[in-house]
Amino acid sequence: SPNYCIVNSSIMEGQLESQVTEISQTPGIVGVICTDKQGLSLAAQGTLKSSAAGIVAGLASQANSLKMGTGDDDKPTVVVEFDTGNIMIKSQERSTLAVHKV
């Protein structure tokens, strides 16, 4: 599966929406959401609605607490598997990105 970079939360809102739109236009991607660390939706499209922002941020936070690596840059990717596709969740410094792929 392709790598998706986390959008830096310092990017202006228009640029953030543009990047979310670009990701959502990738074949097989049906939903994208970007949240801040507190679970506020910064941008959402497709099957991943703004109402899922807190859940997405919470899952990323819980996975980050496992802390398997030694560096702060070692963040896990959470994959929620369904019969019809996967939701991949990854966080970085100030934001979390979830991508729904079928």
N, C-alpha and C positions, 0 to 999 in steps of 0.2 A: 504494500500500500504506500502511496506517496507520503512524503514528510510534509507537514504543515507547520510553518513557523508561527509562533505566538506573536500576535500583534502587540507592540509596545504601547502601553496605555497613554503615553505622552503624545501619540499621534492624534491629530485633530479628528473630530467626530466624522467629518466627511471622508477623510482618508480611511478611517476604520470601517465605515460602511462600505466603501469601495473594495477594501480587502476582503471583507466578509462576502460581498457579492461575488468577487472573483473566485473565492474558494467554493461557494455554493454552485457555481457554474461548472465545476469539475465533474466529468461523467461519474455517475454512481453516488454523488453527494446529494443528499436530499434535505439536509438541515445543518445549520451552523449557529453557534452562539458564542459570544465573547463576554466574559464577566470580569468584574474587578474582584479583589480578594475577599471583599465583604459579601459577595453574591449579588451585586447590582448588575443588571443586564446593561452592557455597553452597546451591543448590536446583536440582532437575532434575525434569522431568515429560515424559511421552510419549516420542517417538522419540529425543530427545536425552538420553542417559544420562550419569550422573556420570562414567563412564569417558572421555567425550569432553572433559572440562573442560580438560585440559592442551593438547589440540589447539586448542580454541576460544580459550583465552588466548594461545597461541603465534601463531595467525593474526592476532589483533588486535594483538599486540605488533609483529609484523613489519610490518603495514600502518601502524601508528603511526610506525614508523621512517622512512617515506617523507616525512613532515612537509612537506606541500605548503603549508600555511597558515602564518601568522606567529604565531598565538596558540596557547596550550596547549589551548584549548577546541576547536580544529579537529581532531577525530578522524574518521578515515575509517570508512565502513561497508563491511565485506567481505561480498560476496555470492557464495556458492558455489551454482552452478546445476546442477541435475539435470534429467533429462527429466520427472521426476515432481514437481518443486517446487524451492524455494530455501531455503537457510539464510542468514539475515542476521545478521551479527556486528558489534556496536558496543561500544566501551569508553568509560568515563569515568574519573574520578579513581581509584577504588579497585576497580571491578568491570567485568565484561564480560558482556553479555547476548547469547545466540544464540537465534534464533527460527526454527523450521522451518515453512515455509508451503507448502501445496499448492494 
